Amino acid sequence: MSVHDTRFATETIDGIDVFYREAGSRDRPTLVLLHGFPTSSHMYRNLIADLADEYHLVAPDHIGFGASAAPDPGSFPYGFEKLTEVTLALLDRIGVDRFALYVQDYGAPIGLGIAARHPERITAIVTQSGNAYQEGFTPFWDVLFAHARDRAANETAVRELLTAEATRWQYTHGVPADRLDRIAPETWTLDQALLDRPGNQEIQLQLFWDYQFNLDRYPAFQEYFRTHRPPLLAVWGRGDEIFGPAGAEAFARDLPDAEIHLLDAGHFALETHGAEIATLVRDFLRRSV
């Protein structure tokens, strides 16, 4: 398979367009890929091409991101519970019943919310900087948690996270010098162009504020791990300053058989270690689904 074999489609869920990428035969095991901030399903473009010979891949854009609709916050209740509902509705609409999850950043509370709600549908989990433990939080989050406590007093500070400089930093921090030339500049350029759409920063500010409630869901996620013991692979950047490697290691507390790999990478490890991650994921899924 190649990236050119990826199919692009849109479904309307509750009157709102949800875009997704799809590749591979539906007769094969499905892997649902859920992206993080500030990106879109574009982050999975190469992994989809790498795995589509053996797996069925589905990668949606969350509402407010990528090619999905981005309604005004006054007309759509932006929050992670709502994004979870939309993702589940999309999977139901396109007939994806049982699947493995690949979650990164924002994709984690969305995907794990589905898993905790419908454990019978989940075959395995891959997490790349997809946090589910307090240990994963770094000083990066100080301003965001301050914003959660007092939006007005901290809005100016969190808006700095929506600038071109901050977006590029998300891709380049923690990356060894000899791997920086593997990061395609269109990654942060595309993300920033979408962040700069009229009204989009207000969407992102609302999701920044809502993120605090994901921590209230962590006990349910961890109980899901202990009770249902899903096979789990963590592929995490050792240099990630957003969700630190302690967040990867914490999965072993509830899933002693978790396979944890700390790569010499940052937050967007697929950009610099795509081949290594594809090999790890393929081997893991062959043994797990």
Disulfide bonds with the S-S distance in Angstrom:
none
